[in-house]
Amino acid sequence: MTSIPVSKRGTITLPPDIRRKLGLDAAAHPMMLVEMRDGGVFLQPAEALPLREIPEETLQGWIAEDERGAEAFWIKAGKA
């Protein structure tokens, strides 16, 4: 466990060893996903990618998944 100071603006700095372990130093566009869980904060490494760098097949898969989810929603709502 590591203690990290929080600035008045709410900024935290992850120590270098943690950044390396999470792969944030190697990422071109590192980010952290932040989620509240049971009174605590859960941080998860993420990377922002420009849309043009995401393969077309991946985008089409995401679109199809979203459309299936929307269809299931409307069926459940009785409006399909």
N, C-alpha and C positions, 0 to 999 in steps of 0.2 A: 504494500500500500504506500502511496506517495501523497504528501501534502502539497497542494499547489495554491499559491496566493491568487486572490481574485481582486482585480483593480476596482476602483470606484465606478468605472464604466461597465463592469461585469466581464472584463477580458481576462482570459486565462492563457497561460503559455505552457504547452506540454513540453516536458524535458526532452532533450535530444534522444535519449535511449528509448523513450516511449514512442516518439515519432518514428524512429528507425524500426522498432518492433512492429508497429502498425503499418509500415510501408509508406508513410506519408512523405518521407524525404525523397522517395523514388517516383512519386506520382507527379504528373505534369500539372494537374489542377486539383490539389488535395482539398478535401472538405471533411467536415464531421457531421454526421446525422445526430441530432439531439432528441432524446425522448424522455419524458417524465415517467418513472416507474416506481410505484409504491413509496412515494415521498423522497425519491432520489433521482439522480440524473444518469442516464445511460448514453454514452458516447460511442459511436460506431464510425470507423473510417469509411470514407466514400471518395469518389473522384468525379468531378464534373467533366463531361465530354461534350465537345461541340457536336451538334446534331449531325453535321456532315461526316463525322468520324464513326458514327454508329452504322454497322452494316444494314443494308436494306432489308435483309431477311429478318433481322432482329426487330426492326421497326414494324414490319408487317406482322410479325408474331405478337408484338405488343398491341397493335391495333385490333387484331382478331380476338385476342384475349379480352380487351375492353368491350368489344361488340358482343361477345358471348355473355359477359357480365351484365351489360345493359339489357340484353334480351331476357336474361333470367330475372332481372329486377322487374321488368315490365310484365312478365308472365306472372310473377308472384303478386304484383300489384293489381292483376286482373285487367290490364290495359293493353295486352298484346293481341 
